[in-house]
Every structure is written in structure tokens, then in C-alpha cells.
Amino acid sequence: MKAIVATNPEAELAGLKLMERPEPTAAINDVVVRVHAAGFVNTELEWPSTWTDRTSHDRTPSILGHEVAGVVTALGYGTTGLSIGQRVFGLADWYRDGTLAEYVSLEARNLAPLPGDVDFTVGASLPISGLTAWQGLFQHGRLQAGQTVLAHGAAGAVGSIVTQLAKEAGAYVVGTGRTADRQKVLDFGANEFVDLANDSLEDIGSVDLVFDVIGGDIQKRSAALIRTGGTLVTAVGPTDVRPANGSTVDFVVEADRNQLFEIVQRVRDGRLRTNVGKITTLTDAVAALTSTERRAGKTVIRVLA
């Protein structure tokens, strides 16, 4: 089968290749999915799990991608809850070969049914962005109606979903971004927009929850805005930043079938809009993924037309 492979951590993006790889088989509790569309996160080459297995042994060449939408073609021994021919979407394990390929093998529990009226491209755009937003807001941030949320990167793949879910939950949302992002952020439902290059972040006052996808100085300044009992939630790695009278949670997104179901239902009934940016084919994926252009929204690779 054809797959996008990372060959050398030192080569970074230059080491990406479209290669022939063996088709996967379904181990116990696994399924094999014929990939129709796959998502890509541009920080994957920085993740240790891209290059090693759980025992820290080298596993290159590694197939990239962890978001998938496709059709089940094989079931491993003991697999329950899914069937051959079923449309599914979900999140592949960080330490296994990924979804930028014609087929992928992954744990059945990491997948949810994809309704027939949801396009595979949309399905592939949801797992990381949707689950990150859901878990950051509700599991780790314990968001309640009436609270104020500061959503960084609100025009991006994660931030746009954070904005929409927070608004649906009854929060007041302040979204941040670049100057050109203002209307897009407001269109996704933010009550206010802060231009990080030209506006004063501190002028927004106190907030209950900061959803951080930036880190660095912006993260530190944001922590100072959190009122007593509030939370800084970050998806960009461990941090020493702590609000004076609140808490910090850094987390790695996890697959969750029930949450995927909740997210895709919101897409179906119009409560949630996806933020798909560039769509490309597997053949053209290397050029798309190595481009230096700024990515607006989620990059999705259409594997099967």
C-alpha cells in the first residue's frame, strides 16, 4: 500500500516520503480501516512517539497521521462493537503506524461510527481538534455556564471548536488571533476578539478558564488573568506557569468513543462547524505537508476519492 512515511528525525520535513509499505493486519481487539481521509498535525515530527515505540526502541520508517475516517475491512480476534463495512472515524495510537496510508490497523475502542451524512473529510478533521477541545473544556477545565473563557488561537483547528463548544455551554468567549483572523473568530461565535499583535491582552479583565495552544509569554500573561478558582488548560506540553489563585492542567488528548459521538452529532445538527483548511491527496501530501505557508484550519489528506 502507499503511505506517507517519516524516515529520519534529523531530516525533519525533508525526510517525508511517499512509499510502498506492507498492508497492516488486525491484532487482538484491532480493526483494519480502509482510509478515505486522514488528518495531520504539523507538530508530529516533534513527538518522540513518532520515532520510537513505548520501550524507546526506534520504529522508523514511521507512517504519519493519527486521525482517520474510513471503512472497516477486517476485525481482529475478540473485537466487538464494530463490523466489517462500517463507516468509522477516530484517533490512532501515538506509538503505532498512522493514518496517512491506504490502510491502518488500530484499536477498535479508539473509533466511533461515522454517520452516513457526514463526509469522510469532515470526519477526519474532528478527532484531535474535537477531542482536545472537549476534554480541555469539560474534563480538565470543568467549564460551567456563565463563566468567561479566553480561547487562544480561536481561528485555528482546535481554537475554533473550543469557541463553539464553550458558547454552546453558556460561556462568554474571548477569542484571540492575528489581525486577519478577527472576522473568522467572531463568525465562530466569540463574543470578543483580541488581536495579540496590536491589542492589550490585559484589558479583557479576569477570566475563569484559559485554553492555551500557544505557550510562552502569552501563556504567562494569560495565567495572570485567571480569577480565584479558575483554570489554565494547556495542550502544548508541561509548564511551570500557575495562576496565583487557580490551577494549571496540561494534558495529552485521548481517544474516547462517547465524546466522538457527541462531537459528530453536533456537526450533524449544525451546532458545530468544522474548520478544514487545505485538502490534498495522498499523492500530493508530501508537498502540502512540507509547505512553509501558514496553515489556516485543519489539513486533511483525501486518500480514497
C-alpha positions in Angstrom: 0.0 0.0 0.0 1.0 3.6 -0.4 1.8 5.7 2.7 3.5 8.9 3.8 6.5 7.9 5.8 8.9 9.8 8.1 12.3 8.3 7.6 14.7 10.3 9.7 14.2 12.6 12.7 17.2 14.7 11.8 15.8 15.3 8.3 12.5 16.6 9.7 10.1 17.5 6.9 12.7 16.8 4.3 12.6 13.2 5.3 8.9 12.7 4.4 8.4 10.3 1.5 5.5 8.6 -0.3 6.5 4.9 -0.1 5.1 1.4 -0.5 4.6 -0.3 2.8 3.1 -3.7 3.8 -0.7 -3.7 4.4 -1.4 -4.0 8.2 -3.2 -6.9 9.8 -5.7 -6.8 12.7 -4.3 -7.9 16.0 -6.4 -8.8 19.0 -9.1 -6.1 19.6 -7.9 -4.3 16.5 -9.7 -3.4 13.3 -8.2 -2.6 9.9 -9.7 0.5 8.3 -9.6 1.4 4.6 -8.6 5.0 4.9 -10.8 7.5 3.0 -9.4 10.6 4.7 -6.8 11.4 7.3 -5.8 14.4 9.4 -2.3 15.7 10.1 -0.9 17.8 12.9 2.2 19.8 11.9 4.0 19.1 15.2 4.0 15.3 14.8 7.7 15.3 13.8 8.5 16.8 17.2 6.7 14.0 19.1 9.0 11.2 20.5 6.3 8.7 19.7 6.7 9.4 16.0 10.2 7.9 16.1 10.1 5.2 18.9 7.8 2.7 20.4 6.8 2.6 24.1 10.0 0.9 25.0 12.0 3.7 23.4 13.2 1.5 20.5 13.5 3.0 17.1 10.4 2.3 14.9 11.3 4.2 11.7 10.3 4.4 9.0 7.0 5.6 10.6 3.7 6.2 8.9 2.4 9.6 10.0 -1.1 10.8 10.8 -3.4 9.9 13.7 -6.8 11.0 12.6 -8.8 8.7 10.3 -12.2 8.4 8.6 -12.9 5.3 6.6 -14.5 1.9 6.4 -13.7 -1.2 8.5 -12.3 -4.0 6.3 -11.1 -6.6 8.9 -11.7 -7.4 12.6 -9.1 -8.9 15.0 -9.8 -11.7 17.4 -12.1 -10.5 20.2 -13.1 -7.3 18.6 -16.6 -6.1 19.5 -18.7 -3.1 18.8 -17.8 -2.6 15.1 -18.5 -4.6 11.9 -16.9 -5.1 8.5 -18.2 -2.4 6.1 -19.0 0.1 8.8 -18.1 3.8 8.4 -15.9 4.9 11.3 -13.7 7.8 12.4 -11.3 8.2 15.3 -7.8 8.5 16.7 -4.9 6.2 16.1 -2.4 5.3 18.9 0.6 7.7 19.1 3.1 4.9 19.1 1.8 2.9 16.1 1.9 3.5 12.4 -0.6 6.1 11.5 -3.4 7.0 9.1 -1.6 8.7 6.1 -1.9 5.4 4.2 -4.3 3.4 2.3 -5.0 1.1 5.3 -4.4 1.4 9.0 -4.7 -1.0 11.9 -5.9 0.4 15.2 -7.7 -0.5 18.4 -11.5 -0.7 17.9 -12.1 1.3 21.1 -10.5 4.3 19.5 -13.1 4.5 16.8 -16.7 5.7 16.7 -19.4 5.2 14.0 -19.4 7.9 11.3 -22.9 8.7 10.2 -23.6 8.3 6.5 -24.5 12.0 6.1 -21.0 13.2 7.4 -18.3 13.3 4.7 -15.1 11.4 5.3 -13.1 14.6 5.0 -15.2 16.2 7.8 -14.8 13.0 9.9 -11.0 13.1 9.6 -10.9 16.7 10.7 -12.6 16.1 14.1 -10.7 13.6 16.3 -7.7 15.6 17.6 -9.2 19.0 17.4 -12.6 18.0 18.7 -11.4 15.8 21.5 -8.8 18.3 22.6 -11.4 21.0 22.8 -13.9 18.8 24.6 -11.5 17.3 27.1 -9.8 20.7 27.8 -13.1 22.5 28.4 -15.2 19.9 30.2 -12.9 17.3 31.8 -9.9 19.4 32.8 -11.4 22.9 32.8 -14.8 21.9 34.4 -16.5 24.7 32.4 -19.8 26.0 33.8 -22.4 28.2 32.2 -21.9 31.8 32.8 -18.1 31.6 33.0 -15.6 33.5 30.8 -13.3 31.6 28.6 -10.1 33.0 27.0 -9.6 30.9 23.8 -6.2 31.3 22.2 -5.8 30.6 18.5 -9.5 30.9 18.1 -9.3 30.8 14.3 -7.3 27.6 14.3 -8.4 23.9 14.1 -8.6 23.5 17.9 -9.5 27.0 19.0 -12.4 27.3 16.7 -14.0 24.2 18.2 -13.2 25.5 21.7 -15.0 28.7 20.9 -18.1 26.9 19.6 -18.3 24.3 22.4 -17.8 26.9 25.1 -20.5 29.2 23.6 -22.9 26.2 23.4 -22.2 25.5 27.1 -23.2 29.1 28.0 -19.8 30.7 28.4 -18.7 34.2 27.4 -15.8 33.6 25.0 -12.9 35.9 24.2 -11.0 34.6 21.2 -7.5 35.6 20.2 -5.6 35.6 17.0 -3.8 37.6 14.3 -5.3 40.8 12.8 -6.6 38.9 9.8 -8.4 36.4 12.0 -10.9 38.8 13.6 -13.9 38.2 11.5 -13.3 34.4 11.3 -13.1 34.2 15.1 -16.3 36.3 15.5 -18.0 34.1 12.9 -17.2 31.0 15.0 -19.1 32.7 17.9 -16.6 34.5 20.0 -18.1 37.5 22.0 -14.9 39.5 21.7 -11.7 39.3 19.7 -8.2 40.2 20.9 -5.5 40.9 18.3 -2.4 39.6 20.0 -0.2 41.8 17.9 -2.0 45.1 18.5 -4.5 44.8 21.4 -3.7 44.6 25.1 -4.5 41.2 26.4 -4.7 42.5 29.9 -7.6 44.8 29.0 -10.0 41.9 28.9 -10.0 41.6 32.7 -10.5 38.4 34.7 -11.5 35.1 33.2 -12.4 31.7 34.6 -10.7 29.5 32.1 -7.8 30.0 29.7 -7.5 27.4 26.8 -3.9 27.7 25.7 -2.5 26.4 22.4 0.4 28.9 22.2 2.6 28.7 25.3 5.5 31.0 26.1 4.9 34.6 27.1 1.2 34.6 26.1 0.6 31.7 28.4 2.3 33.5 31.3 0.4 36.7 30.7 -2.9 34.7 30.4 -2.3 33.0 33.8 -2.3 36.4 35.5 -5.8 37.0 34.3 -7.4 33.9 35.9 -9.7 34.7 38.8 -9.8 32.7 42.1 -10.7 29.1 41.4 -10.0 29.3 37.7 -8.0 27.1 35.5 -5.3 27.4 32.8 -5.7 24.4 30.4 -2.8 23.9 28.0 -2.3 21.4 25.2 1.2 22.4 24.4 3.1 20.5 27.0 4.2 20.7 30.6 4.5 24.2 32.1 5.7 25.8 35.3 3.1 28.6 34.9 0.5 28.7 37.7 -2.3 31.2 38.3 -2.0 32.9 41.7 -5.2 31.5 43.0 -6.1 28.9 40.4 -4.7 25.7 38.8 -2.9 24.6 35.7 -3.7 21.4 33.7 -1.5 20.2 30.9 -2.9 17.2 29.0 -2.5 14.9 26.1 -5.7 14.2 24.2 -7.1 10.6 24.5 -9.4 8.7 22.2 -13.0 8.4 23.6 -15.8 6.9 21.6 -18.6 8.6 23.6 -17.0 12.0 23.2 -16.5 11.4 19.4 -20.2 10.6 19.2 -21.2 13.8 21.0 -18.9 15.8 18.7 -20.2 14.3 15.4 -23.8 14.7 16.5 -23.2 18.5 16.9 -21.7 18.6 13.4 -24.8 16.8 12.0 -27.3 19.1 13.6 -25.4 22.3 12.9 -24.3 23.2 16.4 -20.6 22.7 15.4 -18.8 23.8 12.3 -15.5 22.2 11.3 -12.5 24.2 10.4 -11.0 22.4 7.4 -8.2 24.3 5.7 -6.2 22.6 3.0 -7.4 19.4 1.4 -4.9 17.4 -0.6 -4.4 13.9 -2.0 -2.1 11.2 -0.7 0.0 11.6 -3.9 0.4 15.3 -3.3 0.6 15.1 0.5 4.4 15.4 0.9 4.4 18.8 -1.0 1.4 20.0 1.1 2.9 19.0 4.4 6.3 20.5 3.7 4.9 23.8 2.5 6.0 26.8 4.5 2.7 28.6 4.0 0.7 29.4 7.2 -2.0 26.7 7.7 -5.5 28.1 8.1 -7.6 25.4 9.7 -7.1 21.6 9.6 -5.0 19.9 6.9 -6.9 16.8 5.6 -5.5 14.3 3.2 -8.1 12.6 1.0 -6.8 9.1 0.5 -9.7 7.5 -1.4 -11.8 9.6 -3.7 
